[in-house]
Amino acid sequence: MMETCNKELVQKLKEKGLHISTAESCTGGLVAASVVDVAGASDVFEEGYVTYSNRVKEKLLSVLPETIAEHTVVSSQVAKEMAVGTQKRTGSELTVSVTGYAGPGDAEDGTKAGTVYIGTCFKGTACAKGFLFEGDRKQVRQQAAKEAVRFALERITEGE
């Protein structure tokens, strides 16, 4: 299923003449890797950032410290700002961001393990979705990467 979704995403991007870039925190590059696993991805994949710390999210992606302070780093607001910042930085028509807490155990601030927000920005319009995945750290990260690819595909196929 994941491989099919990846191939479909790359194919749709090629058909539409679009490019994709990623910004990942808890997935640590899994989304970018899943896209570049597809033959021909070099035609559509531009850049991928692993922005694990808050400092780097702020520095590279222009995530506002106030947004992190008000909503926490694991929030739809930060996911959207990451996606928008990636679009501004790369010029890609489609960007995908992931921020979350994979565990083990819940975070000190009470965030449940498995809480993930995925953001996309398509041609200047940002959206985010929240998820609560189950499983160990690796399983949460893998599920988040799969959903990020699905969400990216959903954004570029809306209205077809």
N, C-alpha and C positions, 0 to 999 in steps of 0.2 A: 504493500500500500504506500509506504513512505517513498520508495523508489519511483513508483508511478506518479505520485504527486510532484516529486522533484523534476522528473522528465517533462511533465505537463507544464510546470512553471517555466522551465527553460524554453520549451517550445513556444508557449504563448508570448513570452517576452521577445523571442526572435521574430515571431509573426508580426508583432506590433511595433518592432523597432525600439524596444524599451531596454533600460538598464536597471540593475538592482545593486544595492549596497546594503551592508548589515552593520549593526552595532549590538554587541552582545555582552551581557554581564554573566548571569548564572550558567548560560549554555556554553560559554568559553570558546566559541568558534564553531560549534556544531552546526548551526544554521548555514554559515558560509561553506563549511565542508560538505554539507549535504547538497548544496547547489553545485559546487564545483566537481562533485562526484559524477555529474552528468556530462557526457561527451558534448562538446559544443558550448559549454558554459562560458568559455572565454569570449564569446560574442556578446554576452549580456551581463556578466558579473564584473563590477567595477572595483569595489573595495570592501574590506571587512575589518571592523575594529572590535577588539575585545577590551571593553571599558569596565573593568572589574571594580575599580575603586570610585568613590564619589568624586575625588579630586580629578580623575581622568574624564569622568562623565562631564564635569564642569569645563575642564580645559579643552577637550577635543570636540565635544558635542554641544557646548553652550547650555547645558542643563543648569538652571538657576539654583544656587544654594538655598534660596528661599523656598523653592518648590520641594526640595528634599526635606528641609526643616519642617514645612507645613504638612506634607503628605507622606513622608518617608520615601526612601529610595525604591522601595517595592510598592509602586503605585501606578495607576493608569496615567497620571499626570507626568510622571518621570518617563514612562514608556513613550508617551507622545512627544515630549521634548527631545528624547534621544532620537526618535525617528525624524523629527523636523531638523534637528541639528545635523544629522547624517545627510539629509537631502541638501541642506545648505552647503555643507562641506564638500560633497561629492558631485552634485549636479545630477545624480541618478534620478530618474523619474519615479522609481519605487524604492523605498527603503523599509527595512524591517528592524525592529529593536526588541530586545528581550531583557527584562529585569525581574529578578525573583529571588526566592529563598528556597534552596533545594534541601536544606537540612544537613545532618540529621537533627531531629528535635526542633522545637519551635525557636524562633529568634528571641533575643533578649527583650525586644520591644513588643513581643506578643504575636508577631507575624507567624502564622501557621506554616510549618514545613510543607513545601509543595505549592506555595502561593507564587504564581507567576503572572506577570503582565506582559503582553505582547503588543507592540505598537507598530503601526505602518503609516507611512506618509506616501500618498500617491498623487503626484502632480500638485503638491502644495496642500493637500487635505489630509490631516492626521486623524487616525482612529486608534483606539486601544481596546483590548479585551482582557478580562481577568480570568484566571483558571486556578483551580485547586487540584493538583495532581497527587496521586497516591503512589507509594513505592519508596524505594531507597533513593539516595542522592542521584545515582546514575540514571535510574528510571525516570525521575522527575525531569532531569536535563534532556533526556531523549524524547520524552513526551512533549516538552516545551519546543524543541527544535521541529518536531513534526507539525505541531500546531502553527508554528511561525510560518512554515512553508505553505500550509493550507490557507492561512490568513492572507499571505501575499498573493496567492493564486486567486482567492476570492476577490481581493481588491481590483485586480486587473481584468477579471471576467465579469464584474458587475455591469449590468446593462447590455450585455452582448445579445 
